[in-house]
Amino acid sequence: MSKLVISEEARSEQLADLAIAINEIVRLPVTMRGAKHPGVRVEDGKVVDGEYTGPVLEEAIRTAKPIRTIPESGPFKGIPVSVAPVLQQGKAVAAIGIVDVIGTIDIPEVFGAYSNVVAQVSGEAQEKR
């Protein structure tokens, strides 16, 4: 019987399959590590670093809180990331990170015309009645 276990002792070999699956779903770089050992960095469906750690993964494990930030070092320096701890009984045993595409979008610029579009569509809908 196959079994996936995420624990503070998890190593890259134990985390790689889950990180690859997440990467396949979101098509963005994914990082994952256990609390006591480095983990993986996955891009394009492949493990590109089997001894990966990063300051944001480490902070999420230390604080047991999700983090959205722009790292000042490492391979994702200057790129928005979102990292969440994996909690078991309130203790962070691992962390999963992903490039935060929402953080790379200028929301006001992209959605600035949204209210105009809604008003236009609403106006057209009322005119057709």
N, C-alpha and C positions, 0 to 999 in steps of 0.2 A: 504494500500500500504506500503510495506517495504521500508525503506530508510536507507542508510548508510551515516553518516555524520562524517567527521573528522574535529574537530575544536580544538582550544586551550583549550576549556572546556571539551574535551572528557575524559571520565573516562574508566576504564578497561572494564566495561560491554559493552561499545560502541565500543571498539577496539578489543575485544576478537575474534569475528567471522572472521574479516579480518586477524588478526595475525595467527589464526588457519589455514585459507586457504593458506596463504603464507607458513606456516610450512609444510602443506601437500604437496605442490608443490616441495619445495626444500629439505624437509626432514632434515632440520637443525634447531637448536634453533632460535627462533624469539622473539624479544622484541619490544614493541611499547608503547609509552606514548604521552599524550597531553602535551602542554606547561605548563598548570597550575595544572595538577594532575598526580599522578603516573598511570602507565598502567599495562601491562601484560608481562609475560614471558611465552612462549609456547614451549613445548618440547613433541615430540611423539604424536602430535594431541591433547594435553591437556594443559589447563592453569595450570602451576605449581606455579605461583605467581600472584595474582590479585592486588597487590599493588606495582608493580615493578617500579623501576627507576634505573638509572645507570649513572655514570659519563660521559660516551661517548654520551648517549642519551641527557643528559642535555647540553653538550657542542655543539652538533649538533643543538639543539634548540636555544641556546644562540648565536651561530655564523651564523646560517642559511647556513651552509656549510656541505657537506658530509665529513665523516672522516673514514679513515682506520688506525687502531692502535691496540695495544695490551694493554688492560686495566691493571692498576697496583693494582686495587682493585675490589671487587664484585665477583659474581659467575663466571664471565668470565675472572678473573685475569689470565694473562699469555696466553690467547687464542686470536688469531687475530680475530677482528670483523670489520664489515663494517656497518656504520650507515649513513642514509640519512635523512635530514629534509623533512617534508611535507610542501611545501611553498604555501601560498595563498597571492597573491599580494606582493610577495617578503618577506613576514614575515613567519617565521617558527612557525607553529601552532601545530606541532607534530613531532615525529621522529620514524623511524623504523630501527631496527638493526638486524643483522644476523651474525652468526659465519662465518668468512671469510675463507672458505676452501682453496682458492687460497693462502692465507697468510700462511697456514700450510704446503704447498708443497714446497719442495726445487726445484724450477723451473729448475735451471741449471742441477741438477742431473737427473730429470725426462726427460727433453727435450734435454739433452746434446748430445745424439746420433741422434737427429732429423735430422740434416743436413746430417749425414751418411745414414740414412734411405731414405731420399729424393734422395740423389745421387744414392743410390743403385737401388731404384725403377725407377728413371729416366734412369739409365743405362740399366736396363732390358727392359724398354719400347723402348729404341732406338735400342737394340739388336734384338727385335722382328720385327722391320720394315724391 
